[in-house]
Amino acid sequence: MTAVLQAERLTKQFAKDDSAIVALRDFALSVEEGSFVTVLGRSGCGKSTMLNLLAGLTEPTEGTVSHRGKPLTGPDIDIGYLTQSDTLMPWRDVQRNVEMPLEIRGGVRAKERRRTAAALLNRVGLDGFGKHYPRELSGGMRRRASLARMLAGSPSTLLMDEPFGALDAQLRTELQEELLRLWQGSGQTVVFVTHDIEEALLLGDRIVVLGALGRIVADERITLQRPRHVDALRVDPEFVRLHTTMAAALKEGSS
Ligand SMILES: Nc1ncnc2c1ncn2[C@@H]1O[C@H](COP(=O)(O)OP(=O)(O)OP(=O)(O)O)[C@@H](O)[C@H]1O
């Protein structure tokens, strides 16, 4: 399998007043094409810092990130990033927010942009909401719109930072299922950050657990059969084994 995303010896240090804060130290990760990798870690262990580096949004203090064999030197239209917080533009309606990656990519006619955005809004269950502004949508609908916007540019790699963390349990399950439907068969590579073990095991085919400063304390394949349903999973011995192992790794990583 080919590695799509490769991080080597990544260290990120922030300057704060007169001292330096190390958020990530000597981090290495290789992500295979078409895989769904979930990254699990306690708050503050460097997950967002890692994703920002993988997205090319921030520069590492040391080390390198390569995407499709080329060093990443800044944001790349082929890498979609769904952050924890809403980044929809409040002055654009939903349709025009979703069209944005196509405008950035260029060379796509307005009619085609509208058609693509409308099809994506339909896929994420937002039919008829294209003319609404972000403030007129619920939190869950804004997440769906953000998901559609990320997909509009047809990125081959998707980075997601606790995208459903703030939603109620029911909506979260719906969006997890929707994401899997969109991903399966797409060939896209996903790196999905969460602090929820169940979510990580439900979605991924590989789970990476980070401890303090992004130290990798566990890295395992998830061979649970798809489609996966939470209720059935909870009584699956392999799920129970993985859950126990990952909980122990999380605990070890924070000590
Ligand atoms: N811009 C910044 N300036 C200074 N320190 C920062 C900055 N960004 C992150 N940090 C620090 O780096 C560490 C890792 O932060 P990061 O946001 O990557 O963690 P996280 O695992 O994503 O946390 P959470 O799950 O709470 O989002 C923290 O100690 C944080 O305070």
The ligand as an SDF file (V2000), in Angstrom:
LIG
                    3D

 31 33  0  0  0  0  0  0  0  0999 V2000
   -1.0520   28.5690   19.3030 N   0  0  0  0  0  0  0  0  0  0  0  0
   -0.6190   28.0400   20.4560 C   0  0  0  0  0  0  0  0  0  0  0  0
    0.1470   28.7520   21.3010 N   0  0  0  0  0  0  0  0  0  0  0  0
    0.6020   28.2180   22.4540 C   0  0  0  0  0  0  0  0  0  0  0  0
    0.3320   26.9740   22.8610 N   0  0  0  0  0  0  0  0  0  0  0  0
   -0.4270   26.2150   22.0730 C   0  0  0  0  0  0  0  0  0  0  0  0
   -0.9520   26.6950   20.8340 C   0  0  0  0  0  0  0  0  0  0  0  0
   -1.6710   25.7000   20.2560 N   0  0  0  0  0  0  0  0  0  0  0  0
   -1.6040   24.6530   21.0950 C   0  0  0  0  0  0  0  0  0  0  0  0
   -0.8670   24.9610   22.1870 N   0  0  0  0  0  0  0  0  0  0  0  0
   -0.5480   24.0560   23.3070 C   0  0  0  0  0  0  0  0  0  0  0  0
   -0.1030   22.8410   22.7740 O   0  0  0  0  0  0  0  0  0  0  0  0
   -0.6480   21.7330   23.4920 C   0  0  0  0  0  0  0  0  0  0  0  0
   -1.4290   20.8240   22.5520 C   0  0  0  0  0  0  0  0  0  0  0  0
   -2.5840   21.5120   22.0870 O   0  0  0  0  0  0  0  0  0  0  0  0
   -3.5900   20.8700   21.0380 P   0  0  0  0  0  0  0  0  0  0  0  0
   -4.6520   21.8810   20.7710 O   0  0  0  0  0  0  0  0  0  0  0  0
   -2.8360   20.3640   19.8800 O   0  0  0  0  0  0  0  0  0  0  0  0
   -4.1700   19.6380   21.8600 O   0  0  0  0  0  0  0  0  0  0  0  0
   -5.4260   18.6960   21.5550 P   0  0  0  0  0  0  0  0  0  0  0  0
   -4.9790   17.3170   21.8490 O   0  0  0  0  0  0  0  0  0  0  0  0
   -5.9580   18.9740   20.1920 O   0  0  0  0  0  0  0  0  0  0  0  0
   -6.4790   19.1750   22.6430 O   0  0  0  0  0  0  0  0  0  0  0  0
   -8.0970   19.1520   22.5860 P   0  0  0  0  0  0  0  0  0  0  0  0
   -8.5000   17.7090   22.5160 O   0  0  0  0  0  0  0  0  0  0  0  0
   -8.4670   19.7910   23.8920 O   0  0  0  0  0  0  0  0  0  0  0  0
   -8.5210   19.9410   21.3970 O   0  0  0  0  0  0  0  0  0  0  0  0
   -1.4840   22.3350   24.6130 C   0  0  0  0  0  0  0  0  0  0  0  0
   -0.6840   22.3840   25.7710 O   0  0  0  0  0  0  0  0  0  0  0  0
   -1.7980   23.7260   24.1310 C   0  0  0  0  0  0  0  0  0  0  0  0
   -1.9650   24.6190   25.1940 O   0  0  0  0  0  0  0  0  0  0  0  0
  1  2  1  0
  2  3  1  0
  2  7  2  0
  3  4  2  0
  4  5  1  0
  5  6  2  0
  6  7  1  0
  6 10  1  0
  7  8  1  0
  8  9  2  0
  9 10  1  0
 10 11  1  0
 11 12  1  0
 11 30  1  0
 12 13  1  0
 13 14  1  0
 13 28  1  0
 14 15  1  0
 15 16  1  0
 16 17  2  0
 16 18  1  0
 16 19  1  0
 19 20  1  0
 20 21  2  0
 20 22  1  0
 20 23  1  0
 23 24  1  0
 24 25  2  0
 24 26  1  0
 24 27  1  0
 28 29  1  0
 28 30  1  0
 30 31  1  0
M  END
$$$$
